[in-house]
Amino acid sequence: MTLLITIIVLALLFDFINGFHDAANSIATIVSTKVLTPFQAVLWAAFFNFVAFFIAKYIIGEFGIANTVSKTVYEEYITLPIIFSGVVAAIIWNLITWWFGIPSSSSHTLIGGFAGAAIMATGFKAIHASVILTIASFIVLAPLIGMVMAILLTALLFRICKKANPHKANIWFRHLQLISSALFSIGHGLNDSQKVMGIIAAAMIAANILGLEMGIASIADLPNWVAFACFSMISLGTMSGGWKIVKTMGSRITKVTPLEGVVAETAGALTLYLTEWLKIPVSTTHTITGAIIGVGATKRLSAVRWGVTTKLLWAWILTIPVSAAMAAGVYLVFSFFL
């Protein structure tokens, strides 16, 4: 019982870290274009992170991404030590990438950690390979979809606004950035909060097998307080900001105007809504980065700082295997105390 409570606390801590680690995704462009101050921007993003809870529960009516994450490892192989090791590794990797200002994927960190601990415990038979491969494929697909959407939206807006007064158009797009940022923050809340819900659900299912209190038979039995807590923690984390990553996302990839900020955030939001519908957990970091690259590429390819982008790509590719290896190591150490 103590281990289950520890896992829930650590999972919510990860959710909080995810919030300030990924705050940059929602606010980088709106801060870099000076539409809002950093403090105003994190409050704005945090509010809409929390609004996502009500959309998921009362409009969508389900938490499909949480269900997908909980099935990363086959149910019969899920144990509390495996989940504990995965969450600890995910927290460590998230803090390392935050410290160095690298916008890596919290989603893939969590999933890699979960899978890595399970492999160390029982071998590759424990992991649901098709689920993990689908999630891993979106390391490429999510930024690609975001980039293509950004290019198409930019072309459309340039066509619509080609006769507009540049000064008036800029004012309009500064206002519109508030809406596009809110849309992306809702997508961030919908996507990332559910990943932690999936991990907590897996822990409660494992507890049920052991006959512990708080155990549940399936994710359908997940108590309402879990969803509320997850969406609350990511909102609080977002309010704490992640200024190193804001700098990387907001100015180091490419310089962004209000129009381009609207495009990047809208393209990112649409991508997140698409993956929410498909019930596939993706990285909000990958999504918005792809959209920002798409925005920069429409001006000219040289507008994108490809050196920075290449480093980000390596961080994305390494996230799952590194977090899996770290979780395997944590499980190995933890197993000595079992």
C-alpha positions in Angstrom: 0.0 0.0 0.0 2.9 2.4 0.9 4.5 1.7 -2.5 1.2 2.4 -4.4 0.8 5.8 -2.6 4.5 6.6 -3.3 4.0 5.9 -7.0 0.9 8.1 -7.1 2.8 10.9 -5.4 5.8 10.5 -7.8 3.5 10.3 -10.8 1.9 13.6 -9.8 5.3 15.1 -9.2 6.3 14.0 -12.7 3.1 15.7 -13.9 4.1 18.9 -12.2 7.6 18.7 -13.7 6.0 18.0 -17.1 4.0 21.2 -16.7 7.0 23.5 -16.2 9.2 21.5 -18.6 6.6 21.8 -21.3 5.3 25.3 -20.4 7.5 26.6 -23.2 5.4 24.7 -25.8 2.4 26.8 -25.0 4.0 30.2 -24.3 7.2 30.4 -26.2 5.8 32.2 -29.3 3.4 34.4 -27.4 6.3 35.5 -25.2 8.8 35.9 -28.0 6.4 38.2 -29.9 5.8 40.1 -26.7 2.0 39.7 -26.8 2.1 38.7 -23.1 4.8 39.0 -20.5 6.2 35.6 -19.3 4.2 35.8 -16.1 0.9 36.6 -17.9 1.7 33.8 -20.4 2.1 31.0 -17.9 -1.1 32.0 -16.1 -2.9 32.0 -19.4 -1.5 28.6 -20.4 -2.1 27.0 -16.9 -5.8 28.1 -17.0 -6.4 26.4 -20.3 -4.4 23.3 -19.2 -7.0 23.0 -16.5 -10.0 23.7 -18.8 -8.9 20.6 -20.8 -10.1 18.5 -17.9 -13.7 19.6 -18.3 -13.4 19.1 -22.1 -12.1 15.6 -21.7 -14.6 14.6 -19.1 -17.8 16.3 -20.2 -17.4 16.9 -24.0 -15.2 14.1 -25.2 -16.5 11.8 -22.5 -13.4 9.6 -22.1 -9.7 9.6 -21.5 -8.5 7.5 -24.5 -4.8 8.5 -24.3 -4.6 7.3 -20.7 -6.0 4.0 -21.8 -3.3 3.7 -24.5 -0.5 4.5 -22.1 -1.7 2.0 -19.5 -1.4 -0.8 -22.2 2.3 -0.1 -22.9 3.0 -3.2 -20.8 0.8 -6.2 -20.8 -1.4 -6.2 -17.7 -0.2 -9.6 -16.4 3.4 -8.3 -16.2 2.7 -4.9 -14.5 4.0 -4.7 -11.0 4.3 -1.8 -8.6 8.2 -1.9 -8.6 8.2 -1.7 -12.4 6.0 1.4 -12.4 8.0 2.9 -9.6 11.2 2.5 -11.5 9.7 3.9 -14.7 8.4 7.0 -13.0 11.7 7.7 -11.1 13.7 7.4 -14.4 11.2 9.7 -16.1 11.6 12.3 -13.4 15.4 12.2 -13.6 15.5 12.5 -17.4 13.0 15.3 -17.4 15.0 17.3 -14.8 18.3 16.7 -16.8 16.8 17.9 -20.1 15.1 20.9 -18.3 18.4 21.9 -16.7 20.1 22.0 -20.1 17.2 23.7 -21.8 16.5 20.8 -24.1 12.8 20.5 -25.1 12.6 16.7 -25.0 9.4 14.7 -24.8 7.9 14.1 -21.4 5.6 11.6 -23.0 8.3 9.4 -24.5 10.3 9.7 -21.3 7.4 8.2 -19.3 6.6 5.5 -21.8 10.3 4.6 -22.2 10.8 4.3 -18.5 7.7 2.1 -18.1 8.8 -0.2 -20.9 12.5 -0.3 -19.8 11.7 -1.3 -16.2 9.3 -4.0 -17.5 11.9 -5.4 -19.9 14.5 -5.6 -17.1 12.0 -7.4 -14.8 10.5 -10.0 -17.2 12.1 -9.5 -20.7 10.7 -8.2 -24.0 7.6 -10.4 -23.7 6.2 -7.9 -21.2 5.9 -4.9 -23.6 3.1 -4.3 -26.0 5.3 -3.9 -29.1 2.6 -2.6 -31.5 1.6 0.1 -29.0 5.2 1.3 -28.4 6.0 1.2 -32.1 2.9 3.3 -32.9 3.8 5.8 -30.2 7.5 5.9 -31.3 6.5 6.5 -35.0 4.9 9.8 -33.9 8.4 11.0 -32.9 8.6 11.6 -36.7 5.0 12.0 -37.6 3.9 14.5 -35.0 6.5 17.2 -35.9 6.0 16.4 -39.6 2.2 16.9 -39.4 2.7 20.1 -37.4 5.2 21.4 -40.0 2.9 20.6 -43.0 -0.1 22.2 -41.2 2.0 25.3 -40.5 3.2 25.6 -44.1 -0.4 25.3 -45.4 -1.8 27.7 -42.8 0.9 30.3 -43.6 0.2 30.1 -47.3 -3.5 30.5 -46.7 -3.1 33.5 -44.4 -0.7 35.2 -46.7 -3.2 34.8 -49.5 -6.0 36.2 -47.4 -4.0 39.1 -46.0 -2.0 40.1 -49.0 -3.9 43.4 -49.4 -4.2 44.1 -45.7 -2.5 47.1 -44.0 0.6 45.5 -42.4 0.3 47.5 -39.2 -3.4 46.7 -38.7 -2.8 43.0 -39.6 0.0 42.8 -37.0 -2.4 44.2 -34.3 -5.1 41.6 -35.3 -2.6 38.7 -35.2 -1.3 39.8 -31.8 -4.9 39.5 -30.5 -5.4 36.2 -32.3 -2.3 34.8 -30.7 -4.2 34.8 -27.4 -6.8 32.4 -29.0 -4.2 30.2 -30.7 -2.1 29.9 -27.5 -5.2 28.9 -25.6 -6.1 26.3 -28.1 -2.6 24.8 -27.9 -2.7 24.9 -24.1 -5.9 22.9 -24.1 -4.3 20.3 -26.4 -1.3 20.2 -24.1 -3.5 19.5 -21.1 -5.6 16.9 -22.9 -2.5 15.0 -24.1 0.0 15.2 -21.3 -2.2 14.9 -18.3 -3.7 11.6 -19.6 -0.2 10.0 -19.8 0.2 10.3 -16.0 -3.4 9.1 -15.6 -2.5 6.0 -17.6 0.5 5.3 -15.3 -1.5 5.7 -12.1 -4.2 3.5 -13.6 -1.6 0.8 -14.3 -0.4 1.1 -10.7 -4.0 0.7 -9.4 -4.6 -2.3 -11.6 -1.4 -3.9 -10.3 -2.6 -3.1 -6.7 -5.9 -4.8 -7.4 -4.1 -8.0 -8.5 -2.3 -7.9 -5.1 -5.6 -7.4 -3.3 -4.7 -4.0 -2.0 -7.0 -1.1 -1.2 -7.4 1.5 -3.9 -6.9 -1.2 -6.5 -9.1 -1.2 -9.7 -10.1 -3.9 -12.2 -9.6 -1.7 -15.3 -9.0 1.9 -16.3 -12.8 2.4 -16.6 -12.9 2.2 -12.8 -10.3 5.0 -12.3 -11.6 7.4 -9.6 -12.5 10.9 -10.7 -10.0 12.4 -8.3 -7.1 10.9 -10.3 -8.1 12.9 -13.4 -8.7 16.0 -11.4 -5.3 15.7 -9.7 -3.4 15.1 -12.9 -4.9 18.1 -14.7 -4.4 20.3 -11.6 -0.7 19.3 -11.2 0.2 20.0 -14.9 -1.5 23.4 -14.6 0.5 24.2 -11.4 3.6 23.1 -13.2 2.9 25.3 -16.2 2.5 28.3 -13.8 6.1 27.6 -12.6 7.4 28.1 -16.1 10.4 26.7 -17.9 12.4 29.7 -19.0 15.5 27.9 -20.4 13.3 26.0 -22.8 11.1 29.1 -23.6 14.3 30.7 -24.9 15.1 27.7 -27.1 11.6 27.4 -28.5 10.8 31.1 -28.8 13.9 32.4 -30.5 16.7 29.9 -31.1 14.9 27.8 -33.7 13.7 30.8 -35.8 12.4 34.3 -35.1 8.7 34.5 -34.9 6.2 37.3 -35.7 2.6 37.5 -34.3 1.2 36.0 -37.6 3.7 33.2 -37.5 3.0 32.7 -33.8 -0.7 32.2 -34.6 0.1 29.7 -37.3 2.6 27.7 -35.2 0.2 27.4 -32.2 -2.8 26.7 -34.4 -1.0 24.0 -36.4 0.3 22.5 -33.2 -3.2 22.5 -31.6 -4.8 20.9 -34.6 -2.1 18.2 -34.5 -2.8 17.5 -30.9 -6.5 17.3 -31.4 -6.0 14.8 -34.2 -3.9 12.6 -32.0 -6.4 12.9 -29.2 -9.0 11.6 -31.6 -6.7 8.8 -32.6 -5.9 8.1 -28.8 -2.2 8.3 -29.5 0.0 10.0 -26.9 2.4 12.3 -28.7 4.9 14.9 -27.6 3.6 18.5 -27.5 7.3 19.5 -27.7 7.7 17.7 -31.0 4.4 19.0 -32.3 5.1 22.7 -31.7 8.7 22.4 -32.7 7.6 21.0 -36.1 5.1 23.8 -36.5 7.7 26.5 -35.7 10.1 24.9 -38.2 7.3 24.9 -40.8 6.7 28.6 -40.1 10.4 29.4 -40.5 10.8 27.3 -43.7 8.0 29.2 -45.5 10.1 32.4 -45.3 13.3 30.6 -46.5 15.0 27.4 -45.4 17.9 29.4 -44.0 15.5 31.1 -41.5 15.5 27.9 -39.5 18.6 27.4 -37.4 19.2 23.8 -38.5 22.1 23.3 -36.0 19.7 23.8 -33.1 17.1 21.7 -34.8 19.5 18.8 -35.3 20.4 18.8 -31.6 16.7 18.7 -30.7 16.2 15.7 -33.1 18.9 13.7 -31.4 17.4 14.4 -28.0 14.0 13.2 -29.3 15.5 10.0 -30.8 17.5 9.2 -27.6 14.7 9.9 -25.1 13.0 6.5 -25.2 16.1 4.3 -25.1 17.9 6.5 -22.6 14.9 6.7 -20.2 14.3 2.9 -20.7 18.0 2.2 -19.8 17.7 4.5 -16.8 14.5 2.7 -15.6 16.1 -0.7 -16.1 19.0 0.5 -13.8 16.6 1.9 -11.2 14.7 -1.4 -11.2 17.9 -3.4 -10.8 18.9 -1.3 -7.8 15.3 -1.4 -6.4 15.1 -5.2 -6.8 17.9 -5.6 -4.1 15.5 -4.2 -1.6 12.5 -6.3 -2.5 
